[in-house]
Amino acid sequence: MSEPAEYEVDARRLLCPMPVIRVQDRVNGLASGSRVRVFCTDPGALADVPAWCRVHGHRVLEAREADGEVEILIEVG
């Protein structure tokens, strides 16, 4: 079986709500099982993006913050 397609969203230097809007724009039209890796510098994204995922049926596979950068891996539902 092949690996799921993985996409990236660069939302660095953007403040709320822009990281969530960028994720939403990228996820629209993607097949279920696709993955989106999000890079942000807004620490609020650690709560905002997973909350958006729960509401819209997507799954957070990883979420971490290091050196002022947030990285979140989402699986499209």
C-alpha positions as a printed NumPy array, in Angstrom:
array([[  0.   ,   0.   ,   0.   ],
       [  1.347,   3.456,  -0.871],
       [  2.052,   6.225,   1.602],
       [ -0.677,   8.863,   1.967],
       [ -0.071,  12.112,   0.091],
       [  1.487,  14.778,   2.31 ],
       [  1.144,  18.516,   1.829],
       [  2.583,  21.509,   3.685],
       [  1.112,  24.754,   4.924],
       [  3.513,  27.557,   5.809],
       [  1.652,  29.844,   8.204],
       [  4.751,  31.305,   9.833],
       [  4.503,  34.952,  10.917],
       [  0.682,  34.85 ,  10.665],
       [ -1.564,  35.519,  13.646],
       [ -4.947,  34.037,  14.54 ],
       [ -7.121,  33.258,  12.676],
       [ -4.877,  33.055,   9.598],
       [ -3.134,  29.724,  10.402],
       [ -6.532,  28.005,  10.668],
       [ -7.754,  29.675,   7.473],
       [ -4.63 ,  28.534,   5.598],
       [ -5.156,  24.968,   6.862],
       [ -8.814,  25.057,   5.854],
       [ -7.919,  26.303,   2.36 ],
       [ -5.324,  23.536,   1.923],
       [ -7.559,  20.735,   3.249],
       [-10.483,  21.634,   0.978],
       [-10.618,  19.129,  -1.849],
       [ -8.013,  16.723,  -0.446],
       [ -8.8  ,  13.017,  -0.304],
       [ -9.501,  11.367,   3.025],
       [ -6.255,  10.022,   4.469],
       [ -4.126,  12.798,   2.983],
       [ -1.811,  14.484,   5.439],
       [ -1.089,  18.16 ,   5.936],
       [  1.952,  19.346,   7.861],
       [  1.453,  22.859,   9.229],
       [  4.252,  25.206,  10.297],
       [  3.295,  28.243,  12.434],
       [  4.883,  30.762,  14.739],
       [  1.614,  31.703,  16.472],
       [  1.586,  29.661,  19.722],
       [ -2.23 ,  29.802,  19.743],
       [ -2.211,  27.468,  16.738],
       [ -1.419,  24.583,  19.133],
       [ -4.988,  24.912,  20.427],
       [ -6.76 ,  26.472,  17.44 ],
       [ -5.789,  23.999,  14.71 ],
       [ -6.657,  20.855,  16.743],
       [ -9.988,  22.439,  17.755],
       [-10.765,  23.143,  14.09 ],
       [ -9.818,  19.542,  13.235],
       [-12.204,  18.113,  15.844],
       [-15.093,  20.208,  14.54 ],
       [-14.437,  19.202,  10.912],
       [-13.648,  15.508,  11.369],
       [ -9.881,  15.563,  10.841],
       [ -7.273,  13.985,  13.103],
       [ -4.138,  15.51 ,  14.615],
       [ -1.325,  12.96 ,  14.383],
       [  1.415,  15.149,  15.888],
       [  1.596,  18.567,  17.496],
       [  4.72 ,  20.109,  18.936],
       [  6.415,  23.398,  19.626],
       [ 10.161,  23.97 ,  19.563],
       [ 12.275,  27.115,  19.275],
       [  9.234,  29.336,  18.763],
       [  7.805,  27.26 ,  15.931],
       [  4.698,  25.083,  16.02 ],
       [  4.442,  21.986,  13.81 ],
       [  1.17 ,  20.067,  13.456],
       [  0.526,  16.998,  11.319],
       [ -3.112,  16.496,  10.303],
       [ -4.796,  13.524,   8.68 ],
       [ -7.742,  14.576,   6.538],
       [-10.985,  12.876,   7.567]])
